[in-house]
Structure formats: C-alpha cells, structure tokens
Amino acid sequence: MCSLCLVLLGAVALAEFIAETVKLIRLDLRGNYIRTGGLMALMLSLKVNQSVTRIDLDGEPKKEAVSNFVITCQCLTA
C-alpha cells in the first residue's frame, strides 16, 4: 500500500478493514497523504485489531490546516 496516494477517506476505509481483519502483521503506508484524521482512524482500528505489529509511515505527517482538522474530527465522530 506504499505510495497509493491515500487521503482521509482511503485511510478511514483502511482503518475499517484493519478493525475487521483477523490477522494482519505489517502495513506499509509510506508515501501516502495520510494526515491527522487518517492517523486517528488508524489508531482507533489498532485498539480493535491487536495482531498488527508494525505500520510503516513517513517520518512526519503531512501539514494540515486547523480548520481541516476540525472537519476531519467531525467526520470521524459522525
């Protein structure tokens, strides 16, 4: 899944998949455009699926405006 240009909706869909997957050990998400909301969704999915032992991400999350972050949080909690 490296460099697939995933954005928020893709990260949320992936988080849903992770939460429902019985066994997933490693996930490489480097080179995607995952921002704070996507990272939050992934984090929540890891609380459900504890088989994941490694997720590779870029060294620093992509920059995001505060207004975008607020909208993302609203989408995730809806």
C-alpha positions in Angstrom: 0.0 0.0 0.0 3.1 2.2 -0.3 2.6 5.3 -2.4 -1.0 4.8 -3.3 -1.9 8.5 -2.6 -4.3 7.6 0.1 -6.1 10.5 1.7 -8.6 10.8 4.5 -11.4 8.6 3.0 -8.9 5.9 2.0 -7.3 5.9 5.4 -10.7 5.6 7.1 -11.7 2.8 4.8 -8.4 1.1 5.5 -9.0 1.5 9.2 -12.3 -0.2 8.9 -10.7 -3.1 7.1 -8.0 -3.4 9.8 -10.5 -3.5 12.5 -12.4 -6.4 10.8 -9.3 -8.3 9.7 -8.4 -11.3 11.8 -4.7 -11.3 11.2 -2.6 -8.5 9.8 1.0 -8.3 10.8 2.6 -5.4 8.8 1.3 -2.5 6.9 3.4 -0.1 4.8 1.8 3.3 4.3 4.8 5.3 3.4 4.4 7.8 0.5 0.7 8.4 1.1 -1.1 11.7 2.0 -2.4 10.5 5.4 -3.0 13.4 7.7 -4.1 13.7 11.3 -7.7 12.4 10.7 -6.4 9.4 8.9 -3.9 8.7 11.6 -6.6 9.0 14.2 -8.8 6.5 12.4 -5.9 4.0 12.0 -5.1 4.4 15.7 -8.7 3.6 16.7 -8.6 0.5 14.5 -5.5 -0.8 16.2 -7.4 -0.8 19.5 -9.7 -3.4 18.0 -7.1 -5.4 16.0 -4.1 -6.2 18.1 -2.4 -8.6 15.6 -0.7 -5.6 13.8 2.9 -5.5 14.9 4.3 -2.9 12.5 3.0 0.1 10.5 5.5 2.0 8.4 4.6 5.7 7.9 6.5 8.7 6.6 8.7 10.4 9.2 6.5 13.4 9.6 2.7 13.7 8.9 1.7 16.0 6.1 0.8 19.5 7.1 -2.8 20.3 7.6 -4.8 23.5 8.4 -6.6 23.6 11.8 -10.0 24.0 10.0 -9.3 20.8 8.1 -8.5 19.0 11.3 -11.8 20.1 12.9 -13.8 18.9 9.8 -11.9 15.6 10.0 -12.8 15.1 13.6 -16.4 15.8 12.9 -16.4 13.2 10.1 -14.9 10.6 12.3 -17.3 11.1 15.1 -20.4 11.3 12.9 
